[in-house]
Amino acid sequence: MRYYGAHKPVMAADVMERLFIDPSGVYLDATAGAGGFVRRILESLKDDGRVIAMDRDEEAIRHLQVMFEDDDRVVVTRDNFSKLALNPEVTAYRPLTGILFDLGVSSHMLDDPTRGFSHRADAPLDMRMDTDGELTASDVVNGYDSHALERVFRDFGEEPRAGKLARAVVSARPIEGTAALAELLRTNVPWREEAKVIARVFQAVRIEVNRELDALEEALPAALEQLKVGGRMVVMSYHSLEDRRAKQFFRDMSRNCTCPPEVPMCMCGGENARIRLHDRKALQAHEDEVERNPRARSVRIRTAEKIR
Ligand SMILES: C[S@@+](CC[C@H](N)C(=O)[O-])C[C@H]1O[C@@H](n2cnc3c(N)ncnc32)[C@H](O)[C@@H]1O
């Protein structure tokens, strides 16, 4: 099946070394996608272990169901990971041994010309990971006022020309598809910067459509609550906006004192650290990994062990 063959999990050996601590454990792959990591976990999992394979993308779920239909150790569930604490499979199996977030879009979504994630093929402005979601890229590109668009381009794309590009989009409406949006951006920036600007604006619209940063901010504390003491949480991010949130959360949770600054005296006695960091800095890919798998170039991997 092409969908599965196409995906090579990024940094699989390093991720498994950090995540997999018990062959009879229960693991949540919160972004199961094409099932690359689920398959890796299963390679070392005993019959009494479990993997909960979660994704918000209906197409990924259908493929995961087929891929693992004969394996009783896998439970497939469609959900937004921001709601993982309420997911019935998670609540049935908690506390969990390990939780993995391999963030962003899958290669399959990028390669599917109908879904509008890539500017390389013309497609309707959609970009929804969850096709039941109400907001589409067209709603953002053709519906937001100039200030709201500028905020999206700036906050989610870190685009220095956010204001100029937002005004250009508003005056070129209606913009019918991904090719038209890319062409409009091209005509508004120096040619040397075209590729970067298109990538930043497409990323920004995608993050807005899928509320990706909100989902991550909700998911991280919820995931920590579902883990057992000694359990591991691994977050793989592909751009600085995501990585910053993971880094901040892990830093806050690993500090001895988590009393809010407005509390005049420390009430916790410095005994409040919830996690221990596995690596002092985010793990990045080596050159040979990037050669094998170009998606690894931008990955940052952070791992925490729950200690209380
Ligand atoms: C990089 S791919 C994961 C690839 C996967 N690790 C594998 O080995 O095949 C990211 C996946 O996360 C899913 N995803 C992104 N945000 C999500 C969210 N908030 N809730 C659930 N799934 C999400 C996407 O639909 C996509 O399938």
The ligand as an SDF file (V2000), in Angstrom:
LIG
                    3D

 27 29  0  0  0  0  0  0  0  0999 V2000
    4.6010   13.9210   10.8530 C   0  0  0  0  0  0  0  0  0  0  0  0
    3.1080   13.0620   10.7140 S   0  0  0  0  0  0  0  0  0  0  0  0
    3.3980   11.6630   11.7270 C   0  0  0  0  0  0  0  0  0  0  0  0
    4.0400   10.5330   11.0190 C   0  0  0  0  0  0  0  0  0  0  0  0
    4.0900    9.2790   11.8840 C   0  0  0  0  0  0  0  0  0  0  0  0
    4.8820    9.4880   13.0790 N   0  0  0  0  0  0  0  0  0  0  0  0
    4.5900    8.0620   11.1700 C   0  0  0  0  0  0  0  0  0  0  0  0
    5.5510    7.4570   11.6400 O   0  0  0  0  0  0  0  0  0  0  0  0
    4.0590    7.6960   10.1320 O   0  0  0  0  0  0  0  0  0  0  0  0
    2.0480   14.0050   11.7310 C   0  0  0  0  0  0  0  0  0  0  0  0
    0.6560   13.4230   11.9030 C   0  0  0  0  0  0  0  0  0  0  0  0
    0.1020   14.0770   13.0340 O   0  0  0  0  0  0  0  0  0  0  0  0
   -1.2580   14.2850   12.8190 C   0  0  0  0  0  0  0  0  0  0  0  0
   -1.6610   15.3930   13.6930 N   0  0  0  0  0  0  0  0  0  0  0  0
   -1.2120   16.6720   13.6610 C   0  0  0  0  0  0  0  0  0  0  0  0
   -1.8240   17.3990   14.6080 N   0  0  0  0  0  0  0  0  0  0  0  0
   -2.6440   16.5630   15.2710 C   0  0  0  0  0  0  0  0  0  0  0  0
   -3.5310   16.7220   16.3790 C   0  0  0  0  0  0  0  0  0  0  0  0
   -3.7170   17.9080   16.9590 N   0  0  0  0  0  0  0  0  0  0  0  0
   -4.1970   15.6370   16.8160 N   0  0  0  0  0  0  0  0  0  0  0  0
   -4.0220   14.4120   16.2330 C   0  0  0  0  0  0  0  0  0  0  0  0
   -3.2260   14.2040   15.1620 N   0  0  0  0  0  0  0  0  0  0  0  0
   -2.5310   15.2640   14.6960 C   0  0  0  0  0  0  0  0  0  0  0  0
   -1.3600   14.5940   11.3450 C   0  0  0  0  0  0  0  0  0  0  0  0
   -2.6690   14.3220   10.8730 O   0  0  0  0  0  0  0  0  0  0  0  0
   -0.3070   13.6740   10.7550 C   0  0  0  0  0  0  0  0  0  0  0  0
   -0.8660   12.4680   10.3290 O   0  0  0  0  0  0  0  0  0  0  0  0
  1  2  1  0
  2  3  1  0
  2 10  1  0
  3  4  1  0
  4  5  1  0
  5  6  1  0
  5  7  1  0
  7  8  2  0
  7  9  1  0
 10 11  1  0
 11 12  1  0
 11 26  1  0
 12 13  1  0
 13 14  1  0
 13 24  1  0
 14 15  1  0
 14 23  1  0
 15 16  2  0
 16 17  1  0
 17 18  1  0
 17 23  2  0
 18 19  1  0
 18 20  2  0
 20 21  1  0
 21 22  2  0
 22 23  1  0
 24 25  1  0
 24 26  1  0
 26 27  1  0
M  CHG  2   2   1   9  -1
M  END
$$$$
